[in-house]
Amino acid sequence: MRQLELDPIPAEKLDGFHATLPRVAEMIEECLDWVDVEPVDTRAKRRRFSNGMWAIVGSTAGSDWLVLWDEVEPGHPVIRFIGETASL
C-alpha cells in the first residue's frame, strides 16, 4: 500500500488553500490522488526532471499550479512543492 507524504511547507500551503482558495485545494487534492494510487496514474508522470522529480501542472481559477513530487523509496511518494507557476 502506498503512503503519500507532504513536506511541511506544501502541507501548510494546501491547508491554507482549503481555507482561502477551495477550488485550488480541490484541484491539488485531485493531483495528489493521481500520485497516491497503485499503479501511479499516468497524469502524475507526464513530466520528469533528470533528478528524478516529477511535475504535475493543473489549472483552475485562471491560474496554473505546480506540484513537484518524488519517490525516494518504493511506495512512499513525497510532495516537495505546491505553488502557482507564475511564482516560480
Secondary structure, DSSP 8 states (H G I E B T S, - for coil): ----EE-HHHHHHHHHHHHH-HHHHHHHHHHHHHHHSSS--GGGGSEE-TTS-EEEEEEETTEEEEEEEEEEETTEEEEEEEEEGGG-
